Amino acid sequence: MRPKIRTIPFVITTAMTQSTHIVCPHCTTVNRIPVERLAENPLCGKCRQALFTGHPVELSDANFQTHVGRSDIPLVVDFWAPWCGPCKMMAPAFEQAALQLEPSIRFGKLNTDEQQATAGRFRIQSIPTLALFKDGREVARQPGAMGTADIVRWIQANS
């Protein structure tokens, strides 16, 4: 007599969690974060600081390409200079836009006087100039100072 073989049906489930790469504004480590956790104030896996602070990231010639090329979320860069009156006027509006749109958009500021190589590479001829980068390349540019609502509208129209 043959033994009866009992089969047990089973279901394999896998959580297909989509993740995104986020560059830490503090240590520039690239972090992989599940998309559904972006709004939960994620921390950097290396330095343990917040990946989103509600403030623009200070960009430099050294970290610019990492933020543009390694992050999966769009990056809006304010090219500015400390002596520029319109730049100073727009700074609070840019901060407010960051508070409204993070974590779906990263905000950064690049001082064109101190970071001349990057400003020259992108042929920044007037300041302030906003540039939107997506998937490692520039997709939109807007010269001139804007208020918060105009910044948000411009970003939403171009991202």
C-alpha positions as a Markdown table, in Angstrom:
| # | Residue | x | y | z |
|---|---|---|---|---|
| 1 | Met | 0.0 | 0.0 | 0.0 |
| 2 | Arg | 1.4 | 3.3 | -1.0 |
| 3 | Pro | 1.4 | 6.1 | 1.5 |
| 4 | Lys | -0.9 | 8.9 | 0.8 |
| 5 | Ile | 0.9 | 12.1 | 0.0 |
| 6 | Arg | -0.8 | 15.2 | 1.3 |
| 7 | Thr | -0.3 | 18.4 | -0.6 |
| 8 | Ile | -0.8 | 21.7 | 1.2 |
| 9 | Pro | -1.6 | 24.6 | -1.0 |
| 10 | Phe | 0.4 | 27.8 | -0.3 |
| 11 | Val | 0.5 | 31.2 | -1.6 |
| 12 | Ile | 3.7 | 33.2 | -1.8 |
| 13 | Thr | 3.2 | 36.9 | -1.4 |
| 14 | Thr | 5.8 | 39.5 | -2.0 |
| 15 | Ala | 5.6 | 43.1 | -1.1 |
| 16 | Met | 6.5 | 44.9 | -4.3 |
| 17 | Thr | 7.4 | 48.1 | -2.5 |
| 18 | Gln | 8.6 | 50.8 | -4.8 |
| 19 | Ser | 11.5 | 52.7 | -3.5 |
| 20 | Thr | 13.2 | 56.0 | -4.4 |
| 21 | His | 16.7 | 57.3 | -4.1 |
| 22 | Ile | 17.2 | 60.4 | -1.9 |
| 23 | Val | 20.5 | 62.2 | -1.4 |
| 24 | Cys | 21.1 | 63.2 | 2.2 |
| 25 | Pro | 21.4 | 67.0 | 2.5 |
| 26 | His | 23.9 | 66.7 | 5.3 |
| 27 | Cys | 26.4 | 64.0 | 4.3 |
| 28 | Thr | 25.4 | 63.4 | 0.6 |
| 29 | Thr | 24.8 | 59.6 | 1.1 |
| 30 | Val | 22.3 | 58.1 | -1.3 |
| 31 | Asn | 19.5 | 56.5 | 0.6 |
| 32 | Arg | 16.8 | 54.1 | -0.8 |
| 33 | Ile | 13.5 | 55.0 | 0.8 |
| 34 | Pro | 10.1 | 53.3 | 0.2 |
| 35 | Val | 7.9 | 55.8 | -1.6 |
| 36 | Glu | 5.1 | 55.4 | 0.9 |
| 37 | Arg | 7.4 | 56.4 | 3.7 |
| 38 | Leu | 8.7 | 59.7 | 2.2 |
| 39 | Ala | 6.1 | 61.7 | 4.2 |
| 40 | Glu | 7.2 | 60.0 | 7.4 |
| 41 | Asn | 10.3 | 62.2 | 7.9 |
| 42 | Pro | 12.8 | 59.5 | 7.0 |
| 43 | Leu | 16.4 | 59.7 | 8.3 |
| 44 | Cys | 19.6 | 59.1 | 6.5 |
| 45 | Gly | 21.0 | 55.6 | 7.0 |
| 46 | Lys | 24.5 | 57.0 | 7.5 |
| 47 | Cys | 24.3 | 60.2 | 9.5 |
| 48 | Arg | 20.8 | 59.6 | 11.0 |
| 49 | Gln | 19.7 | 63.2 | 10.2 |
| 50 | Ala | 16.4 | 64.1 | 8.5 |
| 51 | Leu | 16.4 | 63.7 | 4.8 |
| 52 | Phe | 13.9 | 66.5 | 4.4 |
| 53 | Thr | 14.2 | 69.6 | 6.6 |
| 54 | Gly | 11.8 | 72.1 | 4.9 |
| 55 | His | 14.8 | 74.2 | 3.9 |
| 56 | Pro | 16.8 | 74.3 | 0.7 |
| 57 | Val | 20.0 | 72.3 | 0.5 |
| 58 | Glu | 23.2 | 74.3 | 0.2 |
| 59 | Leu | 24.7 | 73.2 | -3.1 |
| 60 | Ser | 28.3 | 73.4 | -4.1 |
| 61 | Asp | 30.6 | 72.5 | -7.0 |
| 62 | Ala | 31.4 | 69.3 | -5.0 |
| 63 | Asn | 27.9 | 68.1 | -4.2 |
| 64 | Phe | 25.8 | 69.5 | -7.1 |
| 65 | Gln | 26.2 | 66.5 | -9.4 |
| 66 | Thr | 25.3 | 64.0 | -6.7 |
| 67 | His | 22.1 | 65.8 | -5.9 |
| 68 | Val | 21.1 | 66.2 | -9.5 |
| 69 | Gly | 22.2 | 62.8 | -10.8 |
| 70 | Arg | 21.6 | 60.4 | -7.9 |
| 71 | Ser | 18.2 | 61.5 | -6.5 |
| 72 | Asp | 15.0 | 60.2 | -8.0 |
| 73 | Ile | 12.9 | 63.2 | -7.1 |
| 74 | Pro | 13.1 | 66.5 | -9.0 |
| 75 | Leu | 15.5 | 69.2 | -7.8 |
| 76 | Val | 14.7 | 72.9 | -8.0 |
| 77 | Val | 17.8 | 75.0 | -7.8 |
| 78 | Asp | 17.9 | 78.7 | -6.9 |
| 79 | Phe | 21.0 | 80.2 | -8.5 |
| 80 | Trp | 21.7 | 83.3 | -6.4 |
| 81 | Ala | 24.3 | 85.7 | -5.1 |
| 82 | Pro | 24.5 | 87.4 | -1.6 |
| 83 | Trp | 24.7 | 90.9 | -3.1 |
| 84 | Cys | 21.6 | 90.5 | -5.3 |
| 85 | Gly | 18.5 | 92.4 | -4.0 |
| 86 | Pro | 15.9 | 90.3 | -5.9 |
| 87 | Cys | 17.7 | 87.1 | -4.7 |
| 88 | Lys | 17.2 | 88.3 | -1.1 |
| 89 | Met | 13.6 | 89.2 | -1.7 |
| 90 | Met | 12.9 | 85.8 | -3.2 |
| 91 | Ala | 14.7 | 83.7 | -0.5 |
| 92 | Pro | 11.7 | 83.6 | 1.9 |
| 93 | Ala | 9.3 | 82.6 | -0.9 |
| 94 | Phe | 11.7 | 79.8 | -2.0 |
| 95 | Glu | 11.8 | 78.6 | 1.6 |
| 96 | Gln | 8.0 | 78.6 | 1.8 |
| 97 | Ala | 7.8 | 76.6 | -1.5 |
| 98 | Ala | 10.1 | 74.1 | 0.0 |
| 99 | Leu | 7.8 | 73.7 | 3.0 |
| 100 | Gln | 4.9 | 73.1 | 0.7 |
| 101 | Leu | 6.4 | 70.7 | -1.8 |
| 102 | Glu | 8.8 | 68.6 | 0.1 |
| 103 | Pro | 9.2 | 65.6 | 0.0 |
| 104 | Ser | 8.1 | 65.2 | -3.6 |
| 105 | Ile | 10.5 | 68.0 | -4.7 |
| 106 | Arg | 14.0 | 68.7 | -3.4 |
| 107 | Phe | 15.0 | 72.4 | -3.1 |
| 108 | Gly | 18.6 | 73.6 | -3.3 |
| 109 | Lys | 20.5 | 76.9 | -3.4 |
| 110 | Leu | 23.7 | 77.6 | -5.3 |
| 111 | Asn | 25.7 | 80.7 | -4.5 |
| 112 | Thr | 27.0 | 81.7 | -8.0 |
| 113 | Asp | 29.8 | 83.8 | -6.5 |
| 114 | Glu | 31.2 | 81.0 | -4.5 |
| 115 | Gln | 30.4 | 78.1 | -6.9 |
| 116 | Gln | 31.5 | 79.6 | -10.2 |
| 117 | Ala | 32.3 | 76.3 | -11.9 |
| 118 | Thr | 28.7 | 75.0 | -11.6 |
| 119 | Ala | 27.2 | 78.4 | -12.4 |
| 120 | Gly | 29.4 | 78.6 | -15.5 |
| 121 | Arg | 28.6 | 75.1 | -16.6 |
| 122 | Phe | 24.9 | 76.0 | -16.7 |
| 123 | Arg | 25.6 | 79.4 | -18.2 |
| 124 | Ile | 23.7 | 81.3 | -15.5 |
| 125 | Gln | 23.6 | 84.9 | -16.9 |
| 126 | Ser | 21.1 | 86.5 | -14.6 |
| 127 | Ile | 20.1 | 86.0 | -11.0 |
| 128 | Pro | 18.0 | 84.8 | -9.4 |
| 129 | Thr | 17.4 | 82.0 | -11.8 |
| 130 | Leu | 15.4 | 78.8 | -10.9 |
| 131 | Ala | 16.3 | 75.6 | -12.7 |
| 132 | Leu | 14.3 | 72.3 | -12.4 |
| 133 | Phe | 16.3 | 69.1 | -12.8 |
| 134 | Lys | 14.7 | 65.8 | -13.3 |
| 135 | Asp | 16.3 | 62.4 | -14.0 |
| 136 | Gly | 19.8 | 64.0 | -14.0 |
| 137 | Arg | 19.1 | 66.8 | -16.6 |
| 138 | Glu | 17.7 | 70.3 | -16.6 |
| 139 | Val | 14.1 | 70.4 | -17.8 |
| 140 | Ala | 13.0 | 74.0 | -17.2 |
| 141 | Arg | 14.5 | 77.4 | -16.3 |
| 142 | Gln | 13.0 | 80.6 | -15.1 |
| 143 | Pro | 15.0 | 83.8 | -14.5 |
| 144 | Gly | 13.8 | 86.5 | -12.2 |
| 145 | Ala | 12.3 | 86.8 | -8.7 |
| 146 | Met | 9.0 | 85.1 | -7.9 |
| 147 | Gly | 6.6 | 84.8 | -5.0 |
| 148 | Thr | 5.7 | 81.6 | -3.3 |
| 149 | Ala | 2.6 | 80.9 | -5.3 |
| 150 | Asp | 4.4 | 81.6 | -8.6 |
| 151 | Ile | 7.3 | 79.3 | -7.6 |
| 152 | Val | 4.9 | 76.5 | -6.7 |
| 153 | Arg | 2.8 | 77.0 | -9.9 |
| 154 | Trp | 6.0 | 77.0 | -12.0 |
| 155 | Ile | 7.3 | 73.8 | -10.4 |
| 156 | Gln | 4.0 | 72.0 | -10.7 |
| 157 | Ala | 3.7 | 73.0 | -14.4 |
| 158 | Asn | 7.2 | 71.7 | -15.2 |
| 159 | Ser | 7.7 | 68.6 | -13.0 |
